[in-house]
Amino acid sequence: MEVIPLKQRVLSAREHALGSDHQDVEAAILELAQRYIGVGDFQNAAMCFHRALAIQERVHAADSADV
């Protein structure tokens, strides 16, 4: 069983249930990024990391120590 499609489904379900800026959605994005790194897909991993950072910036002030 391939893990990336499963992680993508988890992310989709969390977004649908919780909204796109929820911390559990961010966690799912970061988990997906790690899987992409594991298979050497650094371009998709980088996109995930940027997306997770964008969530952090929306949820917290951009100058917050949490970002």
GIBEL-V169331 format. One line per field, one symbol per residue. ss: DSSP state (~ for helix, > for strand, _ for the rest). psi: psi as a letter, one per 40 degrees, with the letter a starting at -180 (. if undefined). Layout:
ss=???
psi=???
This chain:
ss=__~~~~~~~~~~~~~~~~____~~~~~~~~~~~~~~~~___~~~~~~~~~~~~~~~~~~________
psi=hhdddddddddddddddeieeiddddddddddddddddeegddddddddddddddddddiideiee.
